[in-house]
Amino acid sequence: MATIRNQKRILVVIPTSTLTQRQLLEGLLKYAHESATDTWQFHLDLHDLNRQHLRDLKSWNCCGIIAYILNDRERRDFIATGLPAVFIEPTLSKPIPHQPRNIVTFINEHAAEGRTAADYFIKRRYRSFAYVGTAKPTFWSDERINGFSERLRDEGYTPLIYPSPPPREQNDFALESQRLTKWLRRLPRQTALFCVHDRRAQQVIATAVDAGLRIPEDIAVLGVDNDELLCEMTVPAISSIPVNDHERGRAVGEAMDCLLERRPVKRVHITRHDMVITRTSTDAQAIADPFVARAIAYARANIPERPSLPELAKVAGCSKTILNLHARHALGHTITDEITRLQLNDAIEQLTSTNRTIDEIAINCGFCSASHLAMRLKASTGKSPKHYRSAANAGQRHLRRWKSGAAIS
């Protein structure tokens, strides 16, 4: 007979209205199932329609609390119980001083996503930048624009910021869309636009297309979360900064395990996100040079064949020397470097959105082998193909369920 481990009762308070919150819960449950020292029994408070509170923690013999903190009062109430607790703090940019030693805090540095977006657009040689935040003001929207703006200011740029709509429009997108349409039409062409999350990016793309603007030629749009269902089903598909809270969910579980077992534990965890999944909404650089634009368009359409420099020069209508001179001026690097960049972007997208083997992806993207792809990817991003594949596996499961007609909770 299998030995039954000691059972610990844990209160888990995590909303599940967003993809990242659901990923967090999934990562936590996976840790509890596979790695926890003892058996954990959960009371799940998911802030859903059938929400049931757990008022008397003592009579339930609660051993610990894992909570997504929405306000100061919740934090104080949980601390007052004296129980070991892990707090996921979406509204903190730095830890609260003098918290009890039985509290572990997880903070997401939202400003880092803004810096990642700025770096991404700067490398793609944009010169006009904009930001669209949440309809209703939020702390993390402000943090993302702060990171975005500060990084751009370091390079001498100032982004155009979409103003927060009045209260009536905050609750009715049909009203707000009129204001958003006018604002988008006033943007300079070839603007790089960062959206606070993928849902906002979807609204921006739909509104821009209705207004006759081209995505990404007139406005390149980047979101946050990499919600694959939303990103892949929007036309054009949304480029996004993946948050992947499965890993953070597992780390939350491990922290709770340490608290329960009275093992040493890191009391503050700060997560940052510095990767971008490129899809159609940004996959066109702001290139005015007709020679370079023609060569890149042809290269993008023929990535598996990896067109040669003479072939690209012929398509562009100039000599190899002239094409490379123009490329260095327009892109800051050679056409050959640009082909490699396109190959790597295509490989990353396939690694994160398909079930193809790494060998298949390497060949599809014009690399000689999986090891050749791994070498190029490591040199460019510091990450291996397996890193991109493992970071996206859980998101792929959601997308596959949707495509097969299964419900996504």
ZINOR-V57683 format. One line per field, one symbol per residue. ss: DSSP state (A for helix, B for strand, O for the rest). phi: phi as a letter, one per 30 degrees, with the letter a starting at -180 (. if undefined). psi: psi as a letter, one per 30 degrees, with the letter a starting at -180 (. if undefined). Layout:
BEGIN
ss: ???
phi: ???
psi: ???
END
This chain:
BEGIN
ss: OOOOOOBBBBBBBOOOOOAAAAAAAAAAAAAAAAOOOOBBBBBBBOOOOOOOOOOOOOOOOOOBBBBBBOOAAAAAAAAAOOOBBBBBBOOOOOOOOOOOOOBBBBBBOAAAAAAAAAAAAAAOOOOBBBBBOOOOOOAAAAAAAAAAAAAAAAOOOOOBBOOOOOAAAAOOAAAAAAAAAAAAAAOOOOBBBBBOOAAAAAAAAAAAAAOOOOOOOOBBBBBBBOOAAAAAAOOOOOBBBBOOAAAAAAAAAAAAAAAAAOOOOOOBBBBOOOOOBOOAAAOOOOOOOAAAAAAAAAAAAOAAAOOOAAAAAAAAOOOAAAAAAAAAAAAOOOAAAAAAAAAAAAAAAAAAAOOOOAAAAAAAOOOOOAAAAAAAAAAAAOOOAAAAAAAAAAAAAAAAAAAOOOOOO
phi: .ddddecccbdccbdbdceddddedddddddddcbddcdccccccchcdcebdbdcddddidcabbbddcaddeeddddddidebccccdcccadddidedcccccbcdddddddddddddddcidbbbbbbcddcebdddddddddddddddecicbddcdddddedddcadeddedddeddddddddicccccdaddddddddddddddidcccddbccbcbjhddedddcdcddddacdchdeddddddddddedddchcebddbcccbbbcbcdbddbdaddcdddddddddeddddbeedhedddddddddiaddddddddddddciaddddddddddddddddddcbbcddddddedecicdadddddddddddcibceddddddcedddddddddddjddcd
psi: kkkklkkkkkkjjjlhfleeeeeeeeeeeeeeeffkelkkkkjjjghafhkjljeieeffhkflkjkjkfleeeeeeeeffglkkkkjjfgkfllklhllfgkkkkkkjefeeeeeeeeeeefghlfkllkjalekklefeeeeeeeeeeeeefggljlkkkkklleeffgjfeeeeeeeeeeeffkklhkjkkkeleeeeeeeeeeeeeggkkjgeekkkkakehjeeeeffkjlkkkljkeigeeeeeeeeeeeeeeeghlkkkfkkkklkgkkjkaffghjlijfjeeeeeeeeeeefheefikleeeeeeefhlleeeeeeeeeeefglleeeeeeeeeeeeeeeeefglgkleeeeeefggleleeeeeeeeeeefglleeeeeeffeeeeeeeeeefgglkk.
END
